[in-house]
């Protein structure tokens, strides 16, 4: 395989990325690098759909459970640590398969994006958090819209951490993150990535799978998982606890929601997240899409995926 060739499997939550990635890894002598921003946290297994040892079926996985849930993990740190994993896999003559639904992490890894991680203004950041507490999320998001409309369109208003980071970068550099992205577009990507995307032409079929997955997570002990995290002293306002499936149950444990209401919110937020994931990945013209609901079985999906992979360099 060429020294920088990798495979990326992307798509919305509950689309079958994990099963496909493991099947391809077994066929291609590959190892998997998770591209999920929440599977990196220890103790967050059920709600993030982290594959267990049985599901992994002997395939080596990287970037799972590499951070404490109390840490504020960043895309910059992911690029550094996941990049080291990819390079090690390549050096061993194996195929790195990056799989996940966090578009920012995966695209940044492929492009070798350099983040201005050293650019920080803690005083200004505290001021923004105080503004958020005083005037609410809408006010903060409007601030971002006025200086970087493109990034404000991309970042959901409730993702306060990313909104604040975008404003902080603008304050320090006088440039928007969108401008930074434009400047780096002309650079050659670090890796030659073959993208395989899983989608559903009938969106209702995907939503059914999402709803079923949430029910299975509850049956598997998601409530106990969230309760253990809170019992360990983890703050409900931590980045990790803002993950879908966790923040809704925090509200239940705090007595703000009935359990049935919290579960329905997990399903609703998961469906909305799937829409945002598809919006992100559809912008990437390099993605080779496979309609899961038009395939007869997993074998067809595997074969279709193999058709997109060039064997002359493997």
Secondary structure, DSSP 8 states (H G I E B T S, - for coil): --TTEEEEEEESTTSSHHHHHHHHHHHHTEEEEE--TTTTBTT--TTTT---HHHHTT--EESSS-B-TTS---HHHHHHHHHHHHHHHHHTT-EEEEE-S-HHHHHHHHHT----TT---HHHHHHHHHHHHHH-HHHHHHHHHHH-HHHHHHS-TT-HHHHHHHHHHHHHHSS-HHHHHHHHHTS--SSEEEEEEEE-SSHHHHHHHHHHHHHHHHHHTHHHHHHHHHHTT--TTSSGGGSTTTHHHHHHHTTSS-HHHHHHHHHHHHHHHHHHHHHHHHT-TTEEEEEGGGSSSHHHHHHHHHHHS-GGG-
